[in-house]
C-alpha cells in the first residue's frame, strides 16, 4: 500500500502540477488531428496525472475520487462512445466510422461533420485509455488479499 | 546553422552513451537512477534539436513536454519504490 509522501515539497508540487497536466492532456486530445498526439496519448497523460497523485498523496485519498469500479465503468463508457459513433454512422447509411454521414442529423457540412466525428472518437479513446491505465496501476499497487501478504 | 545543430545533436547522443555506461555499470542503485534521469533530460534536448533541424519545432515542443512530464513521474515512482524496499 502506498502511503502519503513525507516531504511537503513533493506533495505541494504534485498538487500544483495536477491541473496543468490535465489541461495539457485535454490540449493533446483536442489537437489530435493536426499535431502529434490524439486519444491514446492524451489518455496516457491523464492517467499519468492520477499516478502522480497516487504516488504523492497516498492511494487511499485518490481511491475516493477514482476507484477500481469507477475505472472499469469509465473504460466501458469510452468504448461505448467509440463504438456508438461508429454504429451511428452505420445506421445513417454509411460505412463503419464514416463520419461524413453524421452531417445530416447535426445539420453541418460534410467536412465539419468529419472533424467533429474524429474529435468524438478521440474523446472516447482518451477516456478508455485513462481508465484502463488507472485500473492496471491500482491492480498492481493494492496489496494482495488472497495470499495474506501485507506490504508496508 | 543547420550543421551547427546537427553537430550538437550528435554530441548529445555521445553524452547519452556516457550516461548509459553509468546506468549499466553503476555501483549502487542511486547511480543508476541518476543516470536514467540524465538520459531522459538529454533525450528531451535531442528531440528539440531534431525539431529545429526539420524546421517543425512547434510540434516537437509538444512531444518533449510530455517526455519531461513522464520523466518526472518516473523519477518519483522510482524513488517511492526504493523507499519501500528499503534499499537506500
gemmi code that builds the backbone of each chain (N, CA, C; Angstrom):
import gemmi

chains = {
    "A": [
        ("UNK", (0.838, -1.200, 0.000), (0.000, 0.000, 0.000), (0.873, 1.249, 0.000)),
        ("UNK", (0.545, 2.178, -0.863), (1.332, 3.404, -0.923), (0.762, 4.403, 0.061)),
        ("UNK", (1.600, 4.895, 0.944), (1.101, 5.931, 1.857), (1.521, 7.301, 1.356)),
        ("UNK", (1.042, 8.309, 2.089), (1.301, 9.690, 1.702), (2.795, 9.993, 1.800)),
        ("UNK", (3.274, 10.834, 0.901), (4.685, 11.186, 0.917), (5.001, 12.045, 2.142)),
        ("UNK", (6.190, 11.855, 2.715), (6.547, 12.609, 3.909), (6.935, 14.041, 3.577)),
        ("UNK", (7.440, 14.247, 2.365), (8.042, 15.534, 2.025), (6.971, 16.527, 1.603)),
        ("UNK", (6.979, 17.718, 2.213), (5.945, 18.708, 1.908), (6.158, 19.296, 0.513)),
        ("UNK", (7.430, 19.344, 0.058), (7.705, 19.924, -1.265), (7.101, 19.040, -2.353)),
        ("UNK", (7.333, 17.725, -2.234), (6.817, 16.804, -3.250), (5.301, 16.861, -3.302)),
        ("UNK", (4.677, 16.897, -2.098), (3.211, 16.903, -2.064), (2.645, 18.168, -2.700)),
        ("UNK", (3.246, 19.316, -2.354), (2.703, 20.579, -2.851), (2.929, 20.729, -4.345)),
        ("UNK", (4.129, 20.350, -4.811), (4.415, 20.474, -6.244), (3.478, 19.586, -7.053)),
        ("UNK", (3.224, 18.373, -6.539), (2.325, 17.475, -7.271), (0.913, 18.040, -7.317)),
        ("UNK", (0.461, 18.637, -6.184), (-0.878, 19.219, -6.158), (-0.995, 20.385, -7.123)),
        ("UNK", (0.086, 21.212, -7.193), (0.051, 22.358, -8.110), (0.116, 21.913, -9.553)),
        ("UNK", (0.821, 20.807, -9.810), (1.069, 20.373, -11.191), (-0.141, 19.682, -11.794)),
        ("UNK", (-0.989, 19.105, -10.948), (-2.070, 18.236, -11.439), (-3.029, 18.955, -12.402)),
        ("UNK", (-3.536, 20.180, -12.117), (-4.437, 20.813, -13.087), (-3.768, 21.111, -14.420)),
        ("UNK", (-2.476, 21.454, -14.403), (-1.798, 21.749, -15.661), (-1.616, 20.485, -16.491)),
        ("UNK", (-1.354, 19.354, -15.808), (-1.229, 18.083, -16.526), (-2.558, 17.748, -17.208)),
        ("UNK", (-3.664, 17.947, -16.480), (-4.979, 17.632, -17.045), (-5.281, 18.540, -18.239)),
        ("UNK", (-4.948, 19.843, -18.089), (-5.182, 20.792, -19.176), (-4.366, 20.413, -20.415)),
        ("UNK", (-3.111, 20.008, -20.173), (-2.248, 19.630, -21.288), (-2.772, 18.370, -21.975)),
        ("UNK", (-3.299, 17.436, -21.167), (-3.879, 16.223, -21.749), (-5.068, 16.581, -22.640)),
        ("UNK", (-5.903, 17.515, -22.175), (-7.055, 17.923, -22.995), (-6.582, 18.599, -24.284)),
        ("UNK", (-5.502, 19.403, -24.199), (-4.931, 20.028, -25.401), (-4.469, 18.973, -26.400)),
        ("UNK", (-3.780, 17.935, -25.872), (-3.290, 16.878, -26.769), (-4.463, 16.157, -27.436)),
        ("UNK", (-5.555, 15.938, -26.670), (-6.706, 15.235, -27.258), (-7.368, 16.114, -28.324)),
        ("UNK", (-7.555, 17.403, -28.014), (-8.294, 18.281, -28.926), (-7.524, 18.546, -30.221)),
        ("UNK", (-6.180, 18.613, -30.137), (-5.392, 18.918, -31.325), (-4.849, 17.657, -31.975)),
        ("UNK", (-5.556, 16.543, -31.741), (-5.055, 15.280, -32.266), (-5.007, 15.207, -33.772)),
        ("UNK", (-5.862, 15.977, -34.492), (-5.874, 15.757, -35.944), (-4.734, 16.458, -36.654)),
        ("UNK", (-4.216, 17.580, -36.132), (-3.145, 18.218, -36.901), (-1.870, 18.461, -36.127)),
        ("UNK", (-1.648, 17.759, -35.057), (-0.338, 17.780, -34.402), (-0.144, 16.421, -33.762)),
        ("UNK", (1.090, 16.099, -33.336), (1.283, 14.789, -32.725), (0.388, 14.627, -31.505)),
        ("UNK", (-0.093, 13.443, -31.286), (-0.990, 13.203, -30.162), (-2.290, 12.611, -30.642)),
        ("UNK", (-3.302, 12.706, -29.815), (-4.580, 12.094, -30.135), (-5.134, 11.435, -28.903)),
        ("UNK", (-6.084, 10.538, -29.116), (-6.783, 9.948, -27.990), (-5.885, 9.160, -27.065)),
        ("UNK", (-5.079, 8.281, -27.623), (-4.264, 7.400, -26.777), (-3.272, 8.212, -25.951)),
        ("UNK", (-2.574, 9.137, -26.610), (-1.553, 9.909, -25.903), (-2.176, 10.790, -24.828)),
        ("UNK", (-3.307, 11.413, -25.166), (-3.984, 12.250, -24.169), (-4.439, 11.435, -22.973)),
        ("UNK", (-4.956, 10.233, -23.240), (-5.385, 9.364, -22.137), (-4.224, 8.963, -21.249)),
        ("UNK", (-3.072, 8.700, -21.874), (-1.899, 8.320, -21.074), (-1.464, 9.480, -20.194)),
        ("UNK", (-1.538, 10.725, -20.729), (-1.132, 11.871, -19.895), (-2.124, 12.064, -18.753)),
        ("UNK", (-3.417, 11.882, -19.030), (-4.418, 11.972, -17.952), (-4.127, 10.943, -16.860)),
        ("UNK", (-3.815, 9.697, -17.287), (-3.518, 8.651, -16.315), (-2.235, 8.965, -15.566)),
        ("UNK", (-1.261, 9.613, -16.235), (-0.016, 9.976, -15.557), (-0.294, 10.953, -14.428)),
        ("UNK", (-1.255, 11.866, -14.634), (-1.634, 12.769, -13.552), (-2.160, 12.005, -12.350)),
        ("UNK", (-3.014, 10.998, -12.607), (-3.550, 10.201, -11.496), (-2.443, 9.427, -10.793)),
        ("UNK", (-1.486, 8.898, -11.576), (-0.396, 8.126, -10.973), (0.461, 9.034, -10.096)),
        ("UNK", (0.657, 10.283, -10.563), (1.395, 11.253, -9.749), (0.679, 11.493, -8.427)),
        ("UNK", (-0.646, 11.619, -8.483), (-1.411, 11.827, -7.246), (-1.291, 10.615, -6.326)),
        ("UNK", (-1.381, 9.398, -6.899), (-1.281, 8.195, -6.070), (0.075, 8.135, -5.387)),
        ("UNK", (1.133, 8.469, -6.112), (2.477, 8.353, -5.553), (2.685, 9.363, -4.435)),
        ("UNK", (2.122, 10.576, -4.594), (2.431, 11.609, -3.608), (1.394, 11.703, -2.494)),
        ("UNK", (0.100, 11.523, -2.798), (-0.922, 11.741, -1.775), (-1.357, 10.449, -1.095)),
        ("UNK", (-0.851, 9.312, -1.516), (-1.292, 8.060, -0.926), (-2.495, 7.520, -1.680)),
        ("UNK", (-2.633, 6.192, -1.697), (-3.643, 5.570, -2.556), (-5.045, 5.728, -1.969)),
        ("UNK", (-5.144, 5.920, -0.649), (-6.478, 5.984, -0.025), (-7.224, 7.246, -0.432)),
        ("UNK", (-6.485, 8.370, -0.493), (-7.154, 9.623, -0.838), (-7.573, 9.646, -2.295)),
        ("UNK", (-6.763, 9.010, -3.167), (-7.113, 9.004, -4.591), (-8.271, 8.065, -4.856)),
        ("UNK", (-8.339, 6.975, -4.071), (-9.394, 5.981, -4.324), (-10.780, 6.529, -4.049)),
        ("UNK", (-10.843, 7.640, -3.275), (-12.153, 8.261, -3.067), (-12.646, 8.916, -4.364)),
        ("UNK", (-11.692, 9.362, -5.209), (-12.088, 10.004, -6.473), (-12.160, 9.000, -7.607)),
        ("UNK", (-11.220, 8.044, -7.643), (-11.118, 7.115, -8.772), (-10.857, 5.718, -8.233)),
        ("UNK", (-11.939, 4.960, -8.011), (-11.756, 3.604, -7.511), (-11.677, 2.641, -8.686)),
        ("UNK", (-11.412, 1.390, -8.371), (-11.299, 0.375, -9.422), (-12.627, 0.203, -10.168)),
        ("UNK", (-13.731, 0.242, -9.423), (-15.047, 0.059, -10.062), (-15.342, 1.230, -10.996)),
        ("UNK", (-15.006, 2.453, -10.538), (-15.238, 3.623, -11.380), (-14.385, 3.555, -12.638)),
        ("UNK", (-13.154, 3.069, -12.489), (-12.266, 2.964, -13.651), (-12.844, 2.009, -14.679)),
        ("UNK", (-13.429, 0.906, -14.191), (-13.999, -0.074, -15.137), (-15.207, 0.524, -15.838)),
        ("UNK", (-16.035, 1.293, -15.079), (-17.202, 1.940, -15.699), (-16.753, 2.935, -16.770)),
        ("UNK", (-15.695, 3.720, -16.456), (-15.215, 4.724, -17.406), (-14.649, 4.080, -18.668)),
        ("UNK", (-13.946, 2.940, -18.501), (-13.384, 2.291, -19.685), (-14.504, 1.770, -20.580)),
        ("UNK", (-15.576, 1.241, -19.957), (-16.707, 0.785, -20.764), (-17.377, 1.952, -21.465)),
        ("UNK", (-17.455, 3.106, -20.761), (-18.071, 4.294, -21.353), (-17.270, 4.775, -22.565)),
        ("UNK", (-15.939, 4.759, -22.440), (-15.106, 5.169, -23.568), (-15.310, 4.273, -24.765)),
        ("UNK", (-15.357, 2.966, -24.517), (-15.582, 2.012, -25.615), (-16.948, 2.233, -26.239)),
        ("UNK", (-17.948, 2.559, -25.371), (-19.312, 2.795, -25.873), (-19.345, 4.023, -26.782)),
        ("UNK", (-18.608, 5.095, -26.403), (-18.579, 6.294, -27.247), (-17.973, 5.956, -28.599)),
        ("UNK", (-16.839, 5.238, -28.571), (-16.163, 4.892, -29.832), (-17.061, 4.042, -30.720)),
        ("UNK", (-17.549, 2.939, -30.151), (-18.352, 2.020, -30.957), (-19.686, 2.634, -31.320)),
        ("UNK", (-20.219, 3.505, -30.423), (-21.512, 4.124, -30.702), (-21.450, 5.071, -31.878)),
        ("UNK", (-20.372, 5.878, -31.950), (-20.244, 6.785, -33.100), (-20.098, 5.979, -34.384)),
        ("UNK", (-19.303, 4.889, -34.307), (-19.151, 4.045, -35.485), (-20.467, 3.434, -35.916)),
        ("UNK", (-21.249, 2.939, -34.945), (-22.525, 2.299, -35.276), (-23.539, 3.315, -35.765)),
        ("UNK", (-23.454, 4.554, -35.231), (-24.364, 5.610, -35.677), (-24.139, 5.906, -37.158)),
        ("UNK", (-22.852, 5.939, -37.568), (-22.548, 6.146, -38.989), (-23.129, 5.006, -39.822)),
        ("UNK", (-23.051, 3.791, -39.253), (-23.567, 2.614, -39.959), (-25.082, 2.723, -40.143)),
        ("UNK", (-25.762, 3.202, -39.061), (-27.222, 3.319, -39.109), (-27.649, 4.371, -40.112)),
        ("UNK", (-26.865, 5.476, -40.191), (-27.236, 6.578, -41.081), (-26.909, 6.289, -42.540)),
        ("UNK", (-26.437, 5.089, -42.838), (-26.303, 4.698, -44.228), (-24.904, 4.738, -44.775)),
        ("UNK", (-23.894, 4.998, -43.947), (-22.521, 4.985, -44.437), (-21.813, 3.716, -44.021)),
        ("UNK", (-20.475, 3.740, -44.116), (-19.689, 2.635, -43.591), (-19.462, 2.852, -42.104)),
        ("UNK", (-18.819, 1.826, -41.466), (-18.480, 1.966, -40.049), (-17.445, 3.078, -39.897)),
        ("UNK", (-17.693, 4.035, -38.984), (-16.832, 5.197, -38.730), (-16.688, 6.100, -39.948)),
        ("UNK", (-17.677, 6.126, -40.818), (-17.688, 7.050, -41.957), (-18.398, 8.325, -41.493)),
        ("UNK", (-17.606, 9.278, -40.939), (-18.191, 10.403, -40.200), (-18.997, 11.341, -41.083)),
        ("UNK", (-18.784, 11.293, -42.383), (-19.481, 12.223, -43.268), (-20.988, 12.129, -43.173)),
        ("UNK", (-21.498, 10.932, -42.853), (-22.949, 10.763, -42.767), (-23.543, 11.426, -41.527)),
        ("UNK", (-22.690, 11.822, -40.564), (-23.197, 12.494, -39.372), (-23.621, 13.928, -39.663)),
        ("UNK", (-23.314, 14.429, -40.860), (-23.605, 15.818, -41.183), (-25.090, 16.129, -41.185)),
        ("UNK", (-25.923, 15.175, -41.634), (-27.351, 15.466, -41.753), (-28.037, 15.660, -40.390)),
        ("UNK", (-27.877, 14.714, -39.417), (-28.520, 14.949, -38.108), (-27.934, 16.141, -37.350)),
        ("UNK", (-26.630, 16.432, -37.535), (-26.032, 17.574, -36.842), (-26.258, 18.875, -37.602)),
        ("UNK", (-26.808, 18.802, -38.832), (-27.050, 19.943, -39.715), (-25.810, 20.807, -39.889)),
        ("UNK", (-24.688, 20.142, -40.243), (-23.462, 20.868, -40.605), (-22.955, 20.287, -41.929)),
        ("UNK", (-21.903, 20.954, -42.464), (-21.298, 20.483, -43.712), (-20.646, 19.114, -43.504)),
        ("UNK", (-20.395, 18.418, -44.623), (-19.794, 17.084, -44.544), (-18.403, 17.130, -43.914)),
        ("UNK", (-17.602, 18.135, -44.329), (-16.223, 18.209, -43.830), (-16.212, 18.504, -42.336)),
        ("UNK", (-17.121, 19.404, -41.903), (-17.172, 19.738, -40.490), (-17.632, 18.525, -39.675)),
        ("UNK", (-18.565, 17.754, -40.237), (-19.025, 16.555, -39.541), (-17.885, 15.561, -39.377)),
        ("UNK", (-17.020, 15.466, -40.394), (-15.863, 14.563, -40.260), (-14.964, 14.988, -39.109)),
        ("UNK", (-14.692, 16.295, -39.015), (-13.833, 16.807, -37.940), (-14.447, 16.518, -36.575)),
        ("UNK", (-15.766, 16.777, -36.451), (-16.431, 16.544, -35.164), (-16.444, 15.065, -34.810)),
        ("UNK", (-16.654, 14.218, -35.827), (-16.688, 12.779, -35.567), (-15.356, 12.266, -35.062)),
        ("UNK", (-14.252, 12.738, -35.688), (-12.926, 12.311, -35.231), (-12.708, 12.766, -33.798)),
        ("UNK", (-13.154, 14.000, -33.482), (-12.983, 14.516, -32.115), (-13.744, 13.647, -31.115)),
        ("UNK", (-14.991, 13.276, -31.461), (-15.781, 12.433, -30.556), (-15.131, 11.095, -30.322)),
        ("UNK", (-14.622, 10.483, -31.395), (-13.969, 9.185, -31.262), (-12.731, 9.307, -30.388)),
        ("UNK", (-11.997, 10.419, -30.559), (-10.776, 10.578, -29.769), (-11.090, 10.781, -28.295)),
        ("UNK", (-12.188, 11.488, -28.009), (-12.578, 11.647, -26.597), (-12.891, 10.282, -25.988)),
        ("UNK", (-13.598, 9.439, -26.753), (-13.887, 8.090, -26.262), (-12.629, 7.290, -26.004)),
        ("UNK", (-11.674, 7.361, -26.949), (-10.423, 6.614, -26.786), (-9.661, 7.112, -25.560)),
        ("UNK", (-9.621, 8.453, -25.371), (-8.879, 9.010, -24.234), (-9.484, 8.541, -22.920)),
        ("UNK", (-10.820, 8.552, -22.845), (-11.500, 8.108, -21.622), (-11.160, 6.645, -21.324)),
        ("UNK", (-11.243, 5.816, -22.351), (-10.976, 4.393, -22.163), (-9.547, 4.133, -21.746)),
        ("UNK", (-8.591, 4.785, -22.410), (-7.175, 4.545, -22.101), (-6.863, 5.011, -20.684)),
        ("UNK", (-7.419, 6.189, -20.308), (-7.168, 6.702, -18.955), (-7.686, 5.716, -17.913)),
        ("UNK", (-8.911, 5.212, -18.114), (-9.498, 4.321, -17.119), (-8.735, 3.004, -17.033)),
        ("UNK", (-8.317, 2.467, -18.179), (-7.620, 1.172, -18.149), (-6.256, 1.315, -17.492)),
        ("UNK", (-5.553, 2.438, -17.789), (-4.246, 2.666, -17.155), (-4.400, 2.765, -15.635)),
        ("UNK", (-5.429, 3.508, -15.186), (-5.653, 3.638, -13.742), (-5.970, 2.279, -13.139)),
        ("UNK", (-6.803, 1.475, -13.825), (-7.171, 0.161, -13.293), (-5.948, -0.731, -13.173)),
        ("UNK", (-5.059, -0.699, -14.179), (-3.840, -1.519, -14.121), (-2.965, -1.073, -12.959)),
        ("UNK", (-2.840, 0.258, -12.800), (-1.994, 0.767, -11.721), (-2.548, 0.380, -10.353)),
        ("UNK", (-3.870, 0.511, -10.184), (-4.468, 0.127, -8.903), (-4.295, -1.366, -8.660)),
        ("UNK", (-4.455, -2.180, -9.703), (-4.332, -3.630, -9.530), (-2.912, -4.005, -9.126)),
        ("UNK", (-1.913, -3.274, -9.657), (-0.533, -3.602, -9.290), (-0.247, -3.164, -7.861)),
        ("UNK", (-0.754, -1.984, -7.466), (-0.272, -1.364, -6.235), (-1.152, -1.599, -5.017)),
        ("UNK", (-2.292, -2.319, -5.152), (-3.031, -2.660, -3.943), (-2.522, -4.002, -3.441)),
        ("UNK", (-2.416, -4.195, -2.115), (-1.870, -5.433, -1.576), (-2.757, -6.622, -1.912)),
        ("UNK", (-2.103, -7.747, -2.071), (-2.804, -8.968, -2.467), (-3.521, -9.542, -1.253)),
        ("UNK", (-4.863, -9.569, -1.290), (-5.608, -10.056, -0.130), (-5.566, -11.582, -0.042)),
        ("UNK", (-5.420, -12.230, -1.196), (-5.582, -13.693, -1.211), (-4.444, -14.386, -0.471)),
        ("UNK", (-3.211, -13.897, -0.688), (-2.075, -14.553, -0.047), (-1.847, -14.073, 1.369)),
        ("UNK", (-2.596, -13.030, 1.798), (-2.391, -12.510, 3.133), (-1.071, -11.780, 3.269)),
        ("UNK", (-0.466, -11.401, 2.144), (0.837, -10.726, 2.192), (0.599, -9.230, 2.415)),
        ("UNK", (1.157, -8.687, 3.472), (0.966, -7.271, 3.755), (2.229, -6.514, 3.403)),
        ("UNK", (2.062, -5.506, 2.543), (3.204, -4.635, 2.282), (3.096, -3.435, 3.189)),
        ("UNK", (4.220, -2.830, 3.468), (4.196, -1.713, 4.417), (3.608, -0.479, 3.776)),
    ],
    "B": [
        ("UNK", (23.824, 27.124, -40.095), (23.105, 26.999, -38.818), (22.612, 25.568, -38.613)),
        ("UNK", (22.149, 24.953, -39.696), (21.640, 23.597, -39.595), (22.741, 22.624, -39.196)),
        ("UNK", (23.938, 22.823, -39.787), (25.054, 21.935, -39.469), (25.435, 22.053, -38.001)),
        ("UNK", (25.361, 23.284, -37.504), (25.683, 23.519, -36.084), (24.781, 22.680, -35.185)),
        ("UNK", (23.458, 22.733, -35.469), (22.531, 21.977, -34.620), (22.722, 20.475, -34.798)),
        ("UNK", (23.057, 20.068, -36.036), (23.286, 18.641, -36.281), (24.464, 18.137, -35.455)),
        ("UNK", (25.545, 18.928, -35.446), (26.739, 18.515, -34.679), (26.415, 18.491, -33.187)),
        ("UNK", (25.630, 19.482, -32.746), (25.245, 19.492, -31.339), (24.418, 18.264, -30.972)),
        ("UNK", (23.527, 17.872, -31.865), (22.708, 16.681, -31.601), (23.547, 15.431, -31.517)),
        ("UNK", (24.531, 15.317, -32.436), (25.384, 14.123, -32.416), (26.210, 14.092, -31.133)),
        ("UNK", (26.715, 15.269, -30.714), (27.449, 15.338, -29.442), (26.581, 14.922, -28.267)),
        ("UNK", (25.298, 15.356, -28.301), (24.372, 14.982, -27.239), (24.173, 13.474, -27.208)),
        ("UNK", (24.104, 12.832, -28.383), (23.952, 11.372, -28.436), (25.160, 10.693, -27.792)),
        ("UNK", (26.364, 11.237, -28.024), (27.557, 10.653, -27.398), (27.482, 10.794, -25.871)),
        ("UNK", (26.967, 11.935, -25.390), (26.823, 12.114, -23.944), (25.820, 11.121, -23.363)),
        ("UNK", (24.763, 10.831, -24.142), (23.795, 9.815, -23.694), (24.479, 8.472, -23.511)),
        ("UNK", (25.401, 8.161, -24.433), (26.136, 6.895, -24.300), (26.929, 6.861, -22.990)),
        ("UNK", (27.555, 7.994, -22.634), (28.316, 8.039, -21.382), (27.402, 7.811, -20.179)),
        ("UNK", (26.210, 8.443, -20.206), (25.259, 8.232, -19.104), (24.807, 6.790, -19.052)),
        ("UNK", (24.617, 6.191, -20.226), (24.168, 4.802, -20.300), (25.205, 3.861, -19.703)),
        ("UNK", (26.464, 4.205, -19.871), (27.544, 3.417, -19.252), (27.374, 3.391, -17.732)),
        ("UNK", (27.050, 4.582, -17.149), (26.861, 4.658, -15.700), (25.622, 3.867, -15.280)),
        ("UNK", (24.580, 3.868, -16.148), (23.362, 3.117, -15.813), (23.665, 1.616, -15.776)),
        ("UNK", (24.478, 1.145, -16.717), (24.714, -0.303, -16.800), (25.690, -0.755, -15.717)),
        ("UNK", (26.807, -0.016, -15.536), (27.856, -0.475, -14.625), (27.828, 0.229, -13.273)),
        ("UNK", (26.742, 1.006, -12.995), (26.717, 1.794, -11.768), (26.887, 0.938, -10.535)),
        ("UNK", (27.721, 1.365, -9.596), (27.942, 0.518, -8.417), (26.682, 0.368, -7.569)),
        ("UNK", (25.944, 1.457, -7.336), (24.742, 1.349, -6.500), (23.518, 1.734, -7.323)),
        ("UNK", (22.350, 1.507, -6.701), (21.097, 1.770, -7.402), (20.863, 3.269, -7.570)),
        ("UNK", (21.416, 4.080, -6.681), (21.215, 5.530, -6.798), (21.936, 6.092, -8.010)),
        ("UNK", (23.136, 5.537, -8.312), (23.848, 5.963, -9.515), (23.024, 5.668, -10.755)),
        ("UNK", (22.390, 4.493, -10.747), (21.582, 4.101, -11.906), (20.388, 5.027, -12.058)),
        ("UNK", (19.744, 5.353, -10.929), (18.569, 6.235, -11.006), (18.954, 7.602, -11.554)),
        ("UNK", (20.076, 8.141, -11.061), (20.518, 9.452, -11.549), (20.873, 9.382, -13.025)),
        ("UNK", (21.484, 8.258, -13.444), (21.831, 8.097, -14.858), (20.614, 8.055, -15.746)),
        ("UNK", (19.572, 7.339, -15.304), (18.340, 7.266, -16.101), (17.706, 8.647, -16.225)),
        ("UNK", (17.724, 9.401, -15.132), (17.153, 10.748, -15.158), (17.915, 11.647, -16.128)),
        ("UNK", (19.256, 11.533, -16.124), (20.053, 12.358, -17.032), (19.804, 11.978, -18.481)),
        ("UNK", (19.657, 10.664, -18.754), (19.361, 10.229, -20.120), (18.031, 10.820, -20.584)),
        ("UNK", (17.031, 10.844, -19.676), (15.736, 11.412, -20.046), (15.833, 12.882, -20.396)),
        ("UNK", (16.593, 13.634, -19.609), (16.739, 15.067, -19.886), (17.451, 15.309, -21.208)),
        ("UNK", (18.480, 14.501, -21.482), (19.210, 14.668, -22.743), (18.330, 14.292, -23.933)),
        ("UNK", (17.466, 13.285, -23.752), (16.556, 12.906, -24.836), (15.631, 14.064, -25.198)),
        ("UNK", (15.193, 14.780, -24.155), (14.328, 15.956, -24.376), (15.032, 16.983, -25.270)),
        ("UNK", (16.324, 17.262, -24.956), (17.072, 18.251, -25.741), (17.276, 17.745, -27.165)),
        ("UNK", (17.534, 16.424, -27.300), (17.739, 15.869, -28.646), (16.470, 16.019, -29.474)),
        ("UNK", (15.310, 15.793, -28.823), (14.034, 15.960, -29.542), (13.883, 17.392, -30.044)),
        ("UNK", (14.230, 18.372, -29.200), (14.103, 19.775, -29.632), (15.056, 20.074, -30.772)),
        ("UNK", (16.286, 19.512, -30.710), (17.253, 19.758, -31.786), (16.756, 19.144, -33.086)),
        ("UNK", (16.137, 17.940, -33.002), (15.562, 17.326, -34.213), (14.487, 18.239, -34.779)),
        ("UNK", (13.692, 18.848, -33.889), (12.659, 19.775, -34.342), (13.241, 20.971, -35.072)),
        ("UNK", (14.341, 21.511, -34.561), (14.969, 22.668, -35.220), (15.520, 22.264, -36.580)),
        ("UNK", (16.147, 21.064, -36.639), (16.750, 20.616, -37.898), (15.675, 20.407, -38.963)),
        ("UNK", (14.519, 19.862, -38.547), (13.447, 19.610, -39.516), (12.529, 20.809, -39.711)),
        ("UNK", (12.813, 21.931, -39.038), (12.039, 23.176, -39.138), (10.577, 22.983, -38.712)),
        ("UNK", (10.321, 22.086, -37.760), (8.962, 21.928, -37.232), (9.023, 21.933, -35.707)),
        ("UNK", (9.675, 22.953, -35.165), (9.980, 22.907, -33.729), (8.703, 22.981, -32.901)),
        ("UNK", (7.614, 23.581, -33.437), (6.411, 23.742, -32.620), (5.746, 22.394, -32.339)),
        ("UNK", (5.970, 21.407, -33.215), (5.423, 20.077, -32.948), (6.272, 19.327, -31.939)),
        ("UNK", (7.590, 19.478, -32.073), (8.466, 18.708, -31.186), (8.462, 19.265, -29.770)),
        ("UNK", (8.080, 20.529, -29.600), (7.946, 21.070, -28.242), (6.869, 20.309, -27.486)),
        ("UNK", (5.751, 19.997, -28.158), (4.686, 19.205, -27.524), (5.229, 17.871, -27.027)),
        ("UNK", (5.930, 17.169, -27.935), (6.420, 15.836, -27.580), (7.401, 15.923, -26.427)),
        ("UNK", (8.284, 16.927, -26.472), (9.317, 16.989, -25.437), (8.715, 17.365, -24.084)),
        ("UNK", (7.609, 18.140, -24.089), (6.966, 18.446, -22.813), (6.389, 17.190, -22.182)),
        ("UNK", (5.743, 16.344, -23.005), (5.221, 15.082, -22.480), (6.360, 14.223, -21.949)),
        ("UNK", (7.477, 14.250, -22.656), (8.619, 13.434, -22.239), (9.155, 13.897, -20.893)),
        ("UNK", (9.232, 15.232, -20.716), (9.711, 15.767, -19.438), (8.781, 15.368, -18.304)),
        ("UNK", (7.466, 15.454, -18.574), (6.467, 15.087, -17.554), (6.610, 13.628, -17.152)),
        ("UNK", (6.711, 12.735, -18.142), (6.794, 11.306, -17.831), (8.103, 10.993, -17.118)),
        ("UNK", (9.178, 11.722, -17.480), (10.466, 11.530, -16.817), (10.370, 11.895, -15.333)),
        ("UNK", (9.684, 13.012, -15.063), (9.499, 13.461, -13.674), (8.722, 12.431, -12.875)),
        ("UNK", (7.608, 11.944, -13.454), (6.785, 10.982, -12.725), (7.535, 9.667, -12.544)),
        ("UNK", (8.305, 9.275, -13.566), (9.090, 8.053, -13.451), (10.104, 8.140, -12.336)),
        ("UNK", (10.756, 9.302, -12.211), (11.724, 9.506, -11.130), (11.046, 9.384, -9.772)),
        ("UNK", (9.859, 10.005, -9.644), (9.146, 9.949, -8.361), (8.773, 8.509, -8.009)),
        ("UNK", (8.269, 7.758, -9.003), (7.857, 6.369, -8.745), (9.055, 5.530, -8.353)),
        ("UNK", (10.193, 5.766, -9.012), (11.412, 5.013, -8.686), (11.855, 5.324, -7.255)),
        ("UNK", (11.790, 6.607, -6.872), (12.178, 6.991, -5.511), (11.257, 6.344, -4.495)),
        ("UNK", (9.952, 6.318, -4.820), (8.979, 5.698, -3.916), (9.282, 4.209, -3.758)),
        ("UNK", (9.596, 3.549, -4.846), (9.901, 2.117, -4.814), (11.131, 1.850, -3.959)),
        ("UNK", (12.181, 2.679, -4.128), (13.395, 2.485, -3.339), (13.124, 2.727, -1.862)),
        ("UNK", (12.236, 3.698, -1.573), (11.877, 3.964, -0.187), (11.178, 2.758, 0.428)),
        ("UNK", (10.295, 2.110, -0.350), (9.519, 0.985, 0.171), (10.386, -0.235, 0.401)),
        ("UNK", (11.262, -0.532, -0.564), (12.075, -1.733, -0.413), (13.198, -1.536, 0.599)),
        ("UNK", (13.465, -0.282, 0.980), (14.487, -0.030, 1.980), (15.888, -0.314, 1.489)),
        ("UNK", (16.096, -0.123, 0.162), (17.409, -0.441, -0.387), (18.399, 0.696, -0.165)),
        ("UNK", (17.868, 1.909, 0.088), (18.778, 3.042, 0.284), (18.832, 3.392, 1.768)),
    ],
}
model = gemmi.Model(1)
for chain_id, residues in chains.items():
    chain = gemmi.Chain(chain_id)
    for i, (resn, *xyz) in enumerate(residues, 1):
        res = gemmi.Residue()
        res.name, res.seqid = resn, gemmi.SeqId(i, " ")
        for name, pos in zip(("N", "CA", "C"), xyz):
            atom = gemmi.Atom()
            atom.name, atom.element = name, gemmi.Element(name[0])
            atom.pos, atom.b_iso = gemmi.Position(*pos), 0.0
            res.add_atom(atom)
        chain.add_residue(res)
    model.add_chain(chain)
structure = gemmi.Structure()
structure.add_model(model)
structure.setup_entities()
